[in-house]
Amino acid sequence: MLKTGKGAEAPPFLVMDVISAANARAAARPPGARPVIRMEVGQPATGAPAGAVQRAMAALEARDPLGYTEALGLPSLRARIARHYKEHYGLELDPRRVAVTVGASGAFPLAFLAAFDPGDRVAMASPFYPPYANILTALGMQPVLLECGPQTRFQPSLSMLEALDPPPDGLLVASPCNPAGTMLAPEELRAIARWCEARGVRLISDEIYHGLTWGTVPESTAAAFSEHAVVINSFSKYWSMTGWRVGWMVLPEALIRPVECLAQNLFISPPHLAQLVAEAAMDCREEAEANKARYAESRAALLAGLPEAGFDRIAAADGAFYLWCDVSALTEDSQDFAARMLEGADIAATPGVDFDRRRGHRFLRFSYCGPIEEMRAAPARLKAWLGR
Ligand SMILES: Cc1ncc(COP(=O)(O)O)c(C=O)c1O
């Protein structure tokens, strides 16, 4: 038999299976039947801002040759992202430290390969965004899972880190995080960044849901607390541009050239057209803020309605567009529960097993970035389905 590599053992991202089941159910609906409410997908229903799309059309109409760009991205986009740090966080940032990537997803292998060696241990909270651990494992690195609960807002605490002996080689944090939607307070992130610096632990901070926070915890960037932290962000969520595949990193000085060399070899460059669109999107705040206002309304409707329907143990909904519900009062098997909910209530949500291997059978993730009327209708449907 021919050999397959370790990378071939990467587990599936189960939410994709839930999406397929919801697609099949939606396609089989008879005319006039109530629609399937899609609360499993973590992508905005809206597209890129109109001004950004116009930028794409102008480039195509002008027959812009759209070649490779520099591996770290268009200089104008890197400068625009650096300006964003000044405007949004009050942080002076040298544009040389910005690397444009193929979504946040494209940033992970670059960051991991530049910062770690095979065998290195990288800690992260559990529940977590599954590709973190799957990519690390595919690269021969070891995820170290820190079981977190509502006491620490599903985020790692200093005492959890101090209990790691020996300290890990890296720490991956996400604030707001997926699936819990919870955040680290600025003082917590600062303390974690300091701890990492003192122990020689490389901090990687996934800040993809910045911009989508609901005022319970202030937003802060790890770049403000440590020059050695790698910050990862993306145009997919706040700017509603999942399909354009553009993200970025803020890199420590020592990793700029290594990431550039890796990016040249792995990707050559992020897509040129998408980079033009991303740069234009950064000036389309009004549209992005209007999307955000809709998520805020959906969030409020769900936080008001879900407890009455029986979903009353919800993680602090600080940011992103997810509600992480402890459904152990309703089921011991969230995968089966989600399948029955799709059949009985025509509502798709993601079972927690993807995000937390040990405790996920007790959790369900609802995403609320879908159409607002559907988010408003969801609690009543769930209530009726559960006979409450
Ligand atoms: C926490 C987190 N990080 C990264 C990503 C990847 O985003 P993208 O590659 O679209 O930028 C996602 C997507 O859902 C996410 O939830």
The ligand as a Gaussian input file, in Angstrom:
#p B3LYP/6-31G(d) Opt

LIG

0 1
 C      -12.003000      32.064000      14.834000
 C      -11.819000      31.985000      13.360000
 N      -10.584000      32.160000      12.846000
 C      -10.373000      32.073000      11.525000
 C      -11.391000      31.803000      10.630000
 C      -11.072000      31.698000       9.156000
 O      -11.514000      32.813000       8.472000
 P      -11.072000      33.238000       7.020000
 O      -10.109000      32.245000       6.506000
 O      -12.338000      33.276000       6.208000
 O      -10.475000      34.588000       7.150000
 C      -12.702000      31.623000      11.109000
 C      -13.808000      31.323000      10.213000
 O      -14.922000      31.067000      10.583000
 C      -12.901000      31.722000      12.517000
 O      -14.117000      31.565000      13.062000

